[in-house]
Amino acid sequence: MAFSGSRLVASAAAKLLGKSRQGFTAVTGVSRSLLTFSAAEGHSLRSACFSRSFTRSMWVLCSKRPDTDLLSGGVVKLTDVNKTCSCCGLHTQGDKELANFLSKEIETEKDNLQEAPKVKDFEISSKGAEVTLTRNFDGEIVTIDFNVNLSVDDESMDEEAEQPQMVSRPRFTVELKKSGGSSLSLNCSFTGDEGTAEGEEEVDVFQIDEVTLHEGEGEWQESSYIAGADNMDGTLYDLLMTTLEERGVDNEFAAKLVTLSTSHEHRQYIKFLEDLKSFVSK
């Protein structure tokens, strides 16, 4: 999924400034170069954007779209925030420019939106940034929950791609609930591996991080014991992974979950842009 930019230079500069404790002068020069790059240098910065630190914040600098009003000759144009606009009810001229930019940004993001996939055997529901998948496995209720907030992985960039690809890989919880009410919860995360090539030994693309049991209809409590996978017997860990696999939570499922999460995160981002436009237009 290709993203255009409305998350501006601030986060990218922050990442650079976070490394500046060893040399303020050197980092200051780098951060200034991000904010005042020339139009002639635009093509080289676009190449630099395909790095491990790429985020939506940089796309507004990398984009060659002619309708980007925030750039003038390669330099970010600042608006006089004290100048008011009485023609459309917006508080300032800056509000008007922001609303105009958001209109174009929303249109671009919708053009890049991908359809959310279906996941075999699971029913999907969502509320805001939260997504829940549910299925019945021989009388046992399998529930998978995840939240797309801050889940976009900028390490998934393909440096050879014409357009950067941003992927959402959230942490997720698998709960196995027996008919009597007792539940086994397994907190999982993605390993960063891309799967297994043909002829190679299978590699898990996700891992179990924590495991806990709770009885009855109540939710997990602070007093409940949590077993960390790092300190778990290897055989026990493998058997728990098999338990998940038997219920449909395997590498194939994980790939579907990534696609689903990426699509849902993109929809939430578009809604954020629409809500922001509505806010500044009031």
C-alpha positions as YAML, in Angstrom:
chain: A
units: angstrom
residues:
- id: 1
  name: MET
  ca: [0.00, 0.00, 0.00]
- id: 2
  name: ALA
  ca: [1.48, 3.30, -1.06]
- id: 3
  name: PHE
  ca: [1.04, 6.25, 1.23]
- id: 4
  name: SER
  ca: [1.23, 9.92, 0.38]
- id: 5
  name: GLY
  ca: [2.22, 12.41, 3.02]
- id: 6
  name: SER
  ca: [0.50, 14.37, 5.65]
- id: 7
  name: ARG
  ca: [2.69, 13.29, 8.50]
- id: 8
  name: LEU
  ca: [5.24, 16.05, 8.00]
- id: 9
  name: VAL
  ca: [8.98, 16.38, 8.45]
- id: 10
  name: ALA
  ca: [8.78, 16.58, 12.26]
- id: 11
  name: SER
  ca: [9.01, 12.85, 13.00]
- id: 12
  name: ALA
  ca: [11.86, 12.32, 10.57]
- id: 13
  name: ALA
  ca: [13.81, 15.23, 12.06]
- id: 14
  name: ALA
  ca: [13.03, 13.91, 15.55]
- id: 15
  name: LYS
  ca: [14.62, 10.58, 14.69]
- id: 16
  name: LEU
  ca: [17.78, 12.37, 13.58]
- id: 17
  name: LEU
  ca: [17.81, 14.69, 16.60]
- id: 18
  name: GLY
  ca: [17.39, 11.67, 18.89]
- id: 19
  name: LYS
  ca: [20.87, 10.57, 17.83]
- id: 20
  name: SER
  ca: [22.43, 14.01, 18.35]
- id: 21
  name: ARG
  ca: [23.69, 13.60, 21.91]
- id: 22
  name: GLN
  ca: [27.11, 12.71, 20.60]
- id: 23
  name: GLY
  ca: [27.38, 15.68, 18.25]
- id: 24
  name: PHE
  ca: [24.90, 18.53, 18.21]
- id: 25
  name: THR
  ca: [26.59, 20.43, 15.43]
- id: 26
  name: ALA
  ca: [26.65, 17.49, 13.00]
- id: 27
  name: VAL
  ca: [23.02, 16.57, 13.54]
- id: 28
  name: THR
  ca: [21.90, 20.19, 13.32]
- id: 29
  name: GLY
  ca: [23.39, 20.32, 9.85]
- id: 30
  name: VAL
  ca: [21.53, 17.16, 8.86]
- id: 31
  name: SER
  ca: [18.19, 18.34, 10.22]
- id: 32
  name: ARG
  ca: [18.58, 21.72, 8.50]
- id: 33
  name: SER
  ca: [19.26, 19.98, 5.22]
- id: 34
  name: LEU
  ca: [15.96, 18.15, 5.53]
- id: 35
  name: LEU
  ca: [14.03, 21.38, 6.04]
- id: 36
  name: THR
  ca: [15.77, 23.55, 3.42]
- id: 37
  name: PHE
  ca: [16.75, 21.21, 0.62]
- id: 38
  name: SER
  ca: [16.81, 22.81, -2.85]
- id: 39
  name: ALA
  ca: [14.60, 21.82, -5.78]
- id: 40
  name: ALA
  ca: [17.66, 20.59, -7.65]
- id: 41
  name: GLU
  ca: [18.40, 18.18, -4.81]
- id: 42
  name: GLY
  ca: [14.86, 16.78, -4.69]
- id: 43
  name: HIS
  ca: [15.71, 13.70, -6.73]
- id: 44
  name: SER
  ca: [18.56, 12.69, -4.44]
- id: 45
  name: LEU
  ca: [16.40, 13.11, -1.33]
- id: 46
  name: ARG
  ca: [13.77, 10.88, -2.91]
- id: 47
  name: SER
  ca: [16.38, 8.12, -3.12]
- id: 48
  name: ALA
  ca: [17.39, 8.74, 0.47]
- id: 49
  name: CYS
  ca: [13.80, 8.31, 1.61]
- id: 50
  name: PHE
  ca: [13.93, 4.58, 0.89]
- id: 51
  name: SER
  ca: [15.81, 3.96, 4.11]
- id: 52
  name: ARG
  ca: [15.01, 2.12, 7.32]
- id: 53
  name: SER
  ca: [13.75, 5.38, 8.85]
- id: 54
  name: PHE
  ca: [11.18, 6.12, 6.11]
- id: 55
  name: THR
  ca: [7.73, 7.09, 7.37]
- id: 56
  name: ARG
  ca: [4.73, 8.93, 6.03]
- id: 57
  name: SER
  ca: [6.42, 12.03, 7.41]
- id: 58
  name: MET
  ca: [8.93, 12.03, 4.57]
- id: 59
  name: TRP
  ca: [6.53, 11.38, 1.69]
- id: 60
  name: VAL
  ca: [5.62, 15.05, 1.37]
- id: 61
  name: LEU
  ca: [9.31, 15.72, 0.66]
- id: 62
  name: CYS
  ca: [9.76, 12.77, -1.70]
- id: 63
  name: SER
  ca: [6.58, 13.26, -3.72]
- id: 64
  name: LYS
  ca: [6.79, 14.78, -7.19]
- id: 65
  name: ARG
  ca: [3.10, 15.63, -7.30]
- id: 66
  name: PRO
  ca: [2.64, 19.11, -8.83]
- id: 67
  name: ASP
  ca: [-0.35, 19.91, -6.64]
- id: 68
  name: THR
  ca: [1.59, 20.00, -3.35]
- id: 69
  name: ASP
  ca: [1.04, 23.53, -2.08]
- id: 70
  name: LEU
  ca: [3.24, 23.12, 0.98]
- id: 71
  name: LEU
  ca: [6.45, 23.25, -1.07]
- id: 72
  name: SER
  ca: [7.74, 26.27, -2.97]
- id: 73
  name: GLY
  ca: [11.03, 25.86, -4.76]
- id: 74
  name: GLY
  ca: [11.87, 22.93, -2.50]
- id: 75
  name: VAL
  ca: [11.50, 24.97, 0.72]
- id: 76
  name: VAL
  ca: [8.65, 24.51, 3.20]
- id: 77
  name: LYS
  ca: [6.45, 27.62, 3.06]
- id: 78
  name: LEU
  ca: [5.23, 28.93, 6.40]
- id: 79
  name: THR
  ca: [1.90, 30.73, 6.61]
- id: 80
  name: ASP
  ca: [1.20, 33.90, 8.58]
- id: 81
  name: VAL
  ca: [-1.05, 32.34, 11.21]
- id: 82
  name: ASN
  ca: [-2.32, 35.77, 12.29]
- id: 83
  name: LYS
  ca: [-3.95, 36.39, 8.93]
- id: 84
  name: THR
  ca: [-7.66, 35.58, 9.16]
- id: 85
  name: CYS
  ca: [-9.98, 34.39, 6.42]
- id: 86
  name: SER
  ca: [-13.62, 35.52, 6.48]
- id: 87
  name: CYS
  ca: [-14.75, 34.04, 3.18]
- id: 88
  name: CYS
  ca: [-15.45, 30.48, 4.34]
- id: 89
  name: GLY
  ca: [-15.80, 30.52, 8.11]
- id: 90
  name: LEU
  ca: [-12.27, 29.22, 8.73]
- id: 91
  name: HIS
  ca: [-10.39, 30.97, 11.53]
- id: 92
  name: THR
  ca: [-7.14, 31.75, 9.71]
- id: 93
  name: GLN
  ca: [-5.61, 31.65, 6.28]
- id: 94
  name: GLY
  ca: [-3.50, 28.75, 7.57]
- id: 95
  name: ASP
  ca: [-6.70, 26.81, 8.39]
- id: 96
  name: LYS
  ca: [-7.90, 27.35, 4.84]
- id: 97
  name: GLU
  ca: [-4.62, 26.13, 3.36]
- id: 98
  name: LEU
  ca: [-4.64, 23.10, 5.66]
- id: 99
  name: ALA
  ca: [-8.22, 22.22, 4.66]
- id: 100
  name: ASN
  ca: [-7.33, 22.55, 0.96]
- id: 101
  name: PHE
  ca: [-4.28, 20.35, 1.41]
- id: 102
  name: LEU
  ca: [-6.27, 17.73, 3.32]
- id: 103
  name: SER
  ca: [-8.86, 17.57, 0.52]
- id: 104
  name: LYS
  ca: [-6.12, 16.64, -1.96]
- id: 105
  name: GLU
  ca: [-4.44, 14.31, 0.50]
- id: 106
  name: ILE
  ca: [-7.67, 12.41, 1.21]
- id: 107
  name: GLU
  ca: [-8.28, 11.95, -2.51]
- id: 108
  name: THR
  ca: [-4.76, 10.60, -3.03]
- id: 109
  name: GLU
  ca: [-4.97, 8.22, -0.07]
- id: 110
  name: LYS
  ca: [-8.31, 6.85, -1.27]
- id: 111
  name: ASP
  ca: [-6.81, 6.18, -4.70]
- id: 112
  name: ASN
  ca: [-4.17, 3.99, -3.02]
- id: 113
  name: LEU
  ca: [-6.57, 2.17, -0.69]
- id: 114
  name: GLN
  ca: [-6.61, -1.63, -0.92]
- id: 115
  name: GLU
  ca: [-9.60, -3.82, -0.17]
- id: 116
  name: ALA
  ca: [-9.51, -5.64, 3.16]
- id: 117
  name: PRO
  ca: [-9.14, -9.42, 2.68]
- id: 118
  name: LYS
  ca: [-11.34, -12.10, 4.17]
- id: 119
  name: VAL
  ca: [-9.73, -14.58, 6.56]
- id: 120
  name: LYS
  ca: [-10.83, -18.18, 6.18]
- id: 121
  name: ASP
  ca: [-13.01, -19.54, 9.04]
- id: 122
  name: PHE
  ca: [-12.88, -16.25, 10.98]
- id: 123
  name: GLU
  ca: [-15.51, -13.56, 11.42]
- id: 124
  name: ILE
  ca: [-14.07, -10.04, 11.47]
- id: 125
  name: SER
  ca: [-15.31, -7.05, 13.45]
- id: 126
  name: SER
  ca: [-13.70, -3.72, 14.31]
- id: 127
  name: LYS
  ca: [-14.11, -0.68, 16.51]
- id: 128
  name: GLY
  ca: [-11.86, 2.23, 15.69]
- id: 129
  name: ALA
  ca: [-8.25, 1.04, 15.68]
- id: 130
  name: GLU
  ca: [-9.16, -2.31, 17.26]
- id: 131
  name: VAL
  ca: [-9.88, -5.43, 15.18]
- id: 132
  name: THR
  ca: [-11.27, -8.78, 16.39]
- id: 133
  name: LEU
  ca: [-11.35, -12.12, 14.58]
- id: 134
  name: THR
  ca: [-13.48, -14.95, 15.99]
- id: 135
  name: ARG
  ca: [-14.14, -18.60, 15.14]
- id: 136
  name: ASN
  ca: [-15.60, -21.71, 16.76]
- id: 137
  name: PHE
  ca: [-13.21, -24.65, 16.92]
- id: 138
  name: ASP
  ca: [-15.00, -27.79, 18.11]
- id: 139
  name: GLY
  ca: [-16.89, -25.87, 20.79]
- id: 140
  name: GLU
  ca: [-13.86, -23.78, 21.74]
- id: 141
  name: ILE
  ca: [-14.03, -20.05, 20.96]
- id: 142
  name: VAL
  ca: [-10.87, -18.72, 19.33]
- id: 143
  name: THR
  ca: [-10.57, -14.92, 19.50]
- id: 144
  name: ILE
  ca: [-7.75, -12.85, 18.03]
- id: 145
  name: ASP
  ca: [-7.44, -9.17, 18.92]
- id: 146
  name: PHE
  ca: [-5.05, -6.52, 17.64]
- id: 147
  name: ASN
  ca: [-4.75, -2.74, 17.48]
- id: 148
  name: VAL
  ca: [-3.32, -0.96, 14.43]
- id: 149
  name: ASN
  ca: [-2.10, 2.12, 16.33]
- id: 150
  name: LEU
  ca: [1.64, 2.69, 15.82]
- id: 151
  name: SER
  ca: [1.89, -0.64, 13.99]
- id: 152
  name: VAL
  ca: [3.33, 0.54, 10.66]
- id: 153
  name: ASP
  ca: [6.70, -1.07, 10.06]
- id: 154
  name: ASP
  ca: [9.09, 1.18, 8.11]
- id: 155
  name: GLU
  ca: [11.62, -1.66, 7.90]
- id: 156
  name: SER
  ca: [9.36, -3.29, 5.31]
- id: 157
  name: MET
  ca: [10.45, -0.79, 2.65]
- id: 158
  name: ASP
  ca: [11.62, -2.14, -0.69]
- id: 159
  name: GLU
  ca: [14.50, 0.12, -1.72]
- id: 160
  name: GLU
  ca: [14.05, -0.84, -5.38]
- id: 161
  name: ALA
  ca: [10.32, -0.08, -5.49]
- id: 162
  name: GLU
  ca: [9.13, 3.02, -7.34]
- id: 163
  name: GLN
  ca: [6.67, 3.76, -4.53]
- id: 164
  name: PRO
  ca: [7.44, 3.02, -0.87]
- id: 165
  name: GLN
  ca: [5.36, 0.28, 0.70]
- id: 166
  name: MET
  ca: [4.30, 0.59, 4.33]
- id: 167
  name: VAL
  ca: [3.08, -2.49, 6.17]
- id: 168
  name: SER
  ca: [1.23, -2.85, 9.48]
- id: 169
  name: ARG
  ca: [2.53, -5.68, 11.67]
- id: 170
  name: PRO
  ca: [0.76, -5.32, 15.02]
- id: 171
  name: ARG
  ca: [1.18, -7.37, 18.15]
- id: 172
  name: PHE
  ca: [-1.84, -9.64, 18.58]
- id: 173
  name: THR
  ca: [-3.44, -11.76, 21.29]
- id: 174
  name: VAL
  ca: [-4.94, -15.21, 20.72]
- id: 175
  name: GLU
  ca: [-7.47, -16.34, 23.33]
- id: 176
  name: LEU
  ca: [-8.70, -19.94, 23.48]
- id: 177
  name: LYS
  ca: [-11.85, -20.13, 25.58]
- id: 178
  name: LYS
  ca: [-13.25, -23.46, 26.73]
- id: 179
  name: SER
  ca: [-16.97, -24.10, 27.21]
- id: 180
  name: GLY
  ca: [-16.53, -24.06, 30.99]
- id: 181
  name: GLY
  ca: [-15.23, -20.49, 30.86]
- id: 182
  name: SER
  ca: [-11.48, -20.96, 31.42]
- id: 183
  name: SER
  ca: [-9.22, -19.24, 28.89]
- id: 184
  name: LEU
  ca: [-5.66, -19.49, 27.61]
- id: 185
  name: SER
  ca: [-4.23, -16.23, 26.27]
- id: 186
  name: LEU
  ca: [-1.11, -16.03, 24.14]
- id: 187
  name: ASN
  ca: [0.44, -12.65, 23.28]
- id: 188
  name: CYS
  ca: [2.23, -12.80, 19.94]
- id: 189
  name: SER
  ca: [4.39, -10.58, 17.74]
- id: 190
  name: PHE
  ca: [5.92, -10.75, 14.26]
- id: 191
  name: THR
  ca: [9.53, -11.85, 13.99]
- id: 192
  name: GLY
  ca: [10.43, -9.86, 10.88]
- id: 193
  name: ASP
  ca: [11.08, -13.00, 8.83]
- id: 194
  name: GLU
  ca: [9.40, -13.03, 5.43]
- id: 195
  name: GLY
  ca: [8.54, -16.72, 5.40]
- id: 196
  name: THR
  ca: [10.20, -19.81, 3.93]
- id: 197
  name: ALA
  ca: [11.62, -20.17, 0.44]
- id: 198
  name: GLU
  ca: [10.97, -23.38, -1.48]
- id: 199
  name: GLY
  ca: [13.21, -26.20, -0.31]
- id: 200
  name: GLU
  ca: [14.19, -24.46, 2.92]
- id: 201
  name: GLU
  ca: [13.19, -25.36, 6.45]
- id: 202
  name: GLU
  ca: [10.01, -23.61, 7.55]
- id: 203
  name: VAL
  ca: [10.53, -20.47, 9.64]
- id: 204
  name: ASP
  ca: [7.80, -18.99, 11.83]
- id: 205
  name: VAL
  ca: [6.90, -15.41, 10.87]
- id: 206
  name: PHE
  ca: [5.43, -14.77, 14.31]
- id: 207
  name: GLN
  ca: [6.31, -15.81, 17.84]
- id: 208
  name: ILE
  ca: [4.69, -16.28, 21.22]
- id: 209
  name: ASP
  ca: [5.89, -13.70, 23.76]
- id: 210
  name: GLU
  ca: [3.72, -14.34, 26.83]
- id: 211
  name: VAL
  ca: [1.20, -16.91, 28.02]
- id: 212
  name: THR
  ca: [-1.38, -16.71, 30.80]
- id: 213
  name: LEU
  ca: [-4.42, -18.63, 32.07]
- id: 214
  name: HIS
  ca: [-7.53, -17.18, 33.68]
- id: 215
  name: GLU
  ca: [-10.61, -18.91, 35.01]
- id: 216
  name: GLY
  ca: [-14.30, -18.04, 34.78]
- id: 217
  name: GLU
  ca: [-15.94, -15.26, 32.83]
- id: 218
  name: GLY
  ca: [-13.76, -12.49, 34.25]
- id: 219
  name: GLU
  ca: [-10.98, -10.84, 32.27]
- id: 220
  name: TRP
  ca: [-7.28, -11.03, 33.02]
- id: 221
  name: GLN
  ca: [-6.33, -9.50, 36.36]
- id: 222
  name: GLU
  ca: [-3.10, -7.93, 37.58]
- id: 223
  name: SER
  ca: [-2.77, -10.85, 39.99]
- id: 224
  name: SER
  ca: [-2.75, -13.41, 37.16]
- id: 225
  name: TYR
  ca: [0.58, -15.12, 36.50]
- id: 226
  name: ILE
  ca: [2.23, -14.53, 33.11]
- id: 227
  name: ALA
  ca: [4.75, -17.00, 31.69]
- id: 228
  name: GLY
  ca: [7.37, -15.38, 29.48]
- id: 229
  name: ALA
  ca: [8.35, -17.38, 26.40]
- id: 230
  name: ASP
  ca: [12.02, -16.41, 26.83]
- id: 231
  name: ASN
  ca: [12.19, -18.52, 30.00]
- id: 232
  name: MET
  ca: [9.96, -21.33, 28.75]
- id: 233
  name: ASP
  ca: [11.07, -24.89, 28.01]
- id: 234
  name: GLY
  ca: [11.67, -25.25, 24.26]
- id: 235
  name: THR
  ca: [9.45, -28.31, 23.92]
- id: 236
  name: LEU
  ca: [6.59, -26.56, 25.71]
- id: 237
  name: TYR
  ca: [6.97, -23.55, 23.40]
- id: 238
  name: ASP
  ca: [6.87, -25.75, 20.28]
- id: 239
  name: LEU
  ca: [3.76, -27.55, 21.52]
- id: 240
  name: LEU
  ca: [1.99, -24.23, 22.16]
- id: 241
  name: MET
  ca: [2.85, -23.13, 18.60]
- id: 242
  name: THR
  ca: [1.34, -26.43, 17.38]
- id: 243
  name: THR
  ca: [-1.78, -25.67, 19.45]
- id: 244
  name: LEU
  ca: [-2.16, -22.38, 17.57]
- id: 245
  name: GLU
  ca: [-1.47, -24.02, 14.21]
- id: 246
  name: GLU
  ca: [-4.21, -26.61, 14.77]
- id: 247
  name: ARG
  ca: [-6.68, -23.75, 15.29]
- id: 248
  name: GLY
  ca: [-5.70, -22.02, 12.07]
- id: 249
  name: VAL
  ca: [-3.17, -19.56, 13.46]
- id: 250
  name: ASP
  ca: [-0.15, -20.36, 11.29]
- id: 251
  name: ASN
  ca: [2.14, -18.60, 8.81]
- id: 252
  name: GLU
  ca: [-0.59, -18.40, 6.17]
- id: 253
  name: PHE
  ca: [-2.95, -16.84, 8.70]
- id: 254
  name: ALA
  ca: [-0.25, -14.40, 9.80]
- id: 255
  name: ALA
  ca: [0.22, -13.20, 6.21]
- id: 256
  name: LYS
  ca: [-3.54, -12.57, 5.95]
- id: 257
  name: LEU
  ca: [-3.50, -10.74, 9.27]
- id: 258
  name: VAL
  ca: [-0.75, -8.41, 8.00]
- id: 259
  name: THR
  ca: [-2.75, -7.60, 4.87]
- id: 260
  name: LEU
  ca: [-5.91, -7.06, 6.92]
- id: 261
  name: SER
  ca: [-4.11, -4.86, 9.44]
- id: 262
  name: THR
  ca: [-2.41, -2.80, 6.72]
- id: 263
  name: SER
  ca: [-5.73, -2.15, 4.99]
- id: 264
  name: HIS
  ca: [-7.50, -1.29, 8.25]
- id: 265
  name: GLU
  ca: [-4.70, 1.03, 9.38]
- id: 266
  name: HIS
  ca: [-4.91, 2.86, 6.04]
- id: 267
  name: ARG
  ca: [-8.67, 3.30, 6.45]
- id: 268
  name: GLN
  ca: [-8.15, 4.67, 9.95]
- id: 269
  name: TYR
  ca: [-5.55, 7.11, 8.60]
- id: 270
  name: ILE
  ca: [-7.98, 8.35, 5.93]
- id: 271
  name: LYS
  ca: [-10.67, 8.78, 8.59]
- id: 272
  name: PHE
  ca: [-8.16, 10.76, 10.67]
- id: 273
  name: LEU
  ca: [-7.52, 13.07, 7.70]
- id: 274
  name: GLU
  ca: [-11.27, 13.51, 7.15]
- id: 275
  name: ASP
  ca: [-11.88, 14.25, 10.83]
- id: 276
  name: LEU
  ca: [-8.97, 16.70, 10.86]
- id: 277
  name: LYS
  ca: [-10.38, 18.50, 7.83]
- id: 278
  name: SER
  ca: [-13.79, 18.70, 9.51]
- id: 279
  name: PHE
  ca: [-12.17, 20.10, 12.65]
- id: 280
  name: VAL
  ca: [-10.22, 22.88, 10.95]
- id: 281
  name: SER
  ca: [-13.21, 23.77, 8.74]
- id: 282
  name: LYS
  ca: [-15.53, 24.52, 11.67]
...
